[in-house]
Amino acid sequence: MRPEPAPAQPAKLLVPMYVHPAVDPGAWWTLVESAPLLYGVVLNIADGPGHAPEPSFAAAARALRAAGVPLLGYADTDYGRRPLRAVAADFDRYRDWYATDGFFLDQAACAPGAVRHYRRLARAARSRGGRTVVLNPGVHPAPGYAAVADLLVTFEGDWAAYSAAPAAPAWTAAHPPERFCHLVHGVPAGLCALAARTAALRRAAVHCAVPGHGPNPWSLLPPVLHRKAS
């Protein structure tokens, strides 16, 4: 008799929490209560770690760590133009001030010519205790990036663009869905669950779907977390 396939693992949420804990403490507490659902939380103080430790963020980081939530320090790579030394300095600050578990490298390049630069960034991140390195080109990059990061964000954008997004390129089939993430904002009310199912169908086992709009859509939590915490 052929053995039954193992059940699919539930999708995990990678939450970019880009709101100050003093402004919305309830959102941060909801993250603590939702720990089992989370792949991780992206910690972004000021488009990076800022210039000095921020007590409110440090307290939120401690609470999330105590709940077992991986913390990823946000670092802008400016599509490969930001020097290694500057990005590594962000890694150091996150590690020293917030004891992050890994790093979220935003505005990542996607062309094959930048793979070597990102390989160096990933090595710098891991040498500073980064157990998880996330690259966010926001699109499917050249295949070589899959060997650089633990997780690739292969879509970031609004719901309209996500609904019309093309199928994943063939090279992604060589990697498990757990290596890919989709970040979708501007999702209409009631459709965040559909966005999650769409991510799974597109072989992205990590995702985040929020209703937020405007310059900072990531100031809102995925609605599913509010339901789980209530």
Residue pairs with C-beta under 8 A, 6 or more apart in sequence:
8 200
9 178
9 205
10 37
11 196
11 199
11 200
11 205
11 206
11 207
12 37
12 38
12 39
12 205
12 206
13 34
13 37
13 38
13 39
13 206
13 207
13 208
13 222
13 224
13 225
14 38
14 39
14 40
14 41
14 42
14 72
14 134
14 151
14 153
14 181
14 183
14 206
14 207
14 208
15 31
15 38
15 40
15 41
15 42
15 208
15 221
15 222
15 225
16 42
16 44
16 74
16 104
16 183
16 208
16 218
17 27
17 28
17 31
17 41
17 42
17 43
17 44
17 218
17 221
18 42
18 44
18 216
18 218
18 219
19 27
19 216
19 218
19 219
20 56
20 57
21 28
21 56
21 57
21 59
21 60
22 56
24 219
27 220
27 221
28 60
28 63
28 64
29 63
30 221
30 225
30 226
30 229
31 38
31 41
31 64
31 69
31 221
31 225
32 63
32 64
32 66
32 67
32 69
33 67
33 228
33 229
34 225
34 228
34 229
35 64
35 67
35 68
35 69
37 224
37 225
37 228
38 69
38 70
39 70
39 151
39 181
39 206
40 69
40 70
40 71
40 72
40 101
40 102
40 132
40 134
41 64
41 69
41 70
41 71
41 72
42 72
42 73
42 74
42 104
42 134
43 57
43 61
43 71
43 72
43 73
43 74
43 94
43 98
43 100
44 74
45 54
45 57
45 74
47 74
47 76
48 74
48 75
48 76
48 90
48 93
49 73
49 74
49 90
49 93
49 94
49 97
49 98
50 93
53 97
53 98
54 97
57 98
58 97
58 98
61 71
61 98
61 99
61 100
64 71
65 71
65 99
65 101
70 101
70 102
70 131
70 132
71 98
71 99
71 100
71 101
71 102
72 100
72 101
72 102
72 103
72 104
72 132
72 134
73 90
73 91
73 93
73 94
73 95
73 98
73 100
73 102
73 103
73 104
74 103
74 104
74 106
75 87
75 90
75 91
75 94
75 103
75 104
75 105
75 106
76 82
76 106
76 107
77 87
77 105
77 106
77 107
77 108
77 109
77 118
77 121
78 107
79 107
79 108
79 109
79 114
80 108
80 109
80 114
80 117
80 118
84 117
84 120
84 121
84 124
87 105
87 121
87 124
88 121
88 124
88 128
90 103
91 103
91 124
91 125
91 128
91 130
92 128
94 100
94 103
95 128
95 129
100 130
101 129
101 130
101 131
101 132
102 125
102 130
102 131
102 132
102 133
102 134
102 150
103 125
103 130
103 132
103 133
103 134
104 134
104 136
105 118
105 121
105 125
105 133
105 134
105 135
105 136
105 149
106 136
107 136
108 118
108 135
108 136
108 137
108 138
108 141
108 145
109 117
109 118
109 137
109 141
110 137
110 139
110 140
110 141
110 142
110 145
111 141
111 142
112 142
112 144
115 142
115 144
115 145
115 148
118 135
118 145
118 148
118 149
119 148
122 133
122 148
122 149
125 133
126 133
132 150
132 151
133 148
133 149
133 150
133 151
134 149
134 150
134 151
134 152
134 153
134 181
135 141
135 145
135 148
135 149
135 151
135 152
135 153
136 153
136 156
136 183
137 145
137 152
137 153
137 154
138 153
138 154
138 155
138 156
138 157
138 183
139 154
139 155
140 154
140 168
140 169
140 172
141 152
141 154
143 169
143 171
145 152
146 152
146 171
146 172
146 174
146 175
146 179
150 179
151 178
151 179
151 180
151 181
151 206
152 179
152 180
152 181
153 180
153 181
153 182
153 183
154 168
154 172
154 180
154 181
154 182
154 204
155 162
155 165
155 182
155 183
155 184
155 204
156 182
156 183
156 184
157 165
157 183
157 184
157 185
158 184
158 185
158 186
158 213
158 217
159 184
159 185
159 186
159 187
159 188
159 191
159 195
160 186
162 182
162 184
162 195
162 198
165 202
167 202
168 180
168 202
168 203
172 180
172 203
173 203
176 205
177 200
177 203
177 204
177 205
178 205
178 206
180 203
180 204
180 205
180 206
181 204
181 206
181 207
181 208
182 195
182 198
182 199
182 202
182 204
182 206
182 207
182 208
183 207
183 208
184 195
184 199
184 207
184 208
184 209
184 210
185 209
185 210
185 211
185 212
185 213
185 217
185 218
186 211
186 212
186 213
186 217
187 195
187 209
187 210
187 211
188 211
189 211
192 209
192 210
192 211
192 222
192 223
192 224
193 224
195 207
195 209
196 207
196 209
196 224
199 205
199 206
199 207
199 209
200 207
208 222
209 222
210 217
210 218
210 220
210 221
210 222
210 223
211 220
211 223
212 218
212 219
212 220
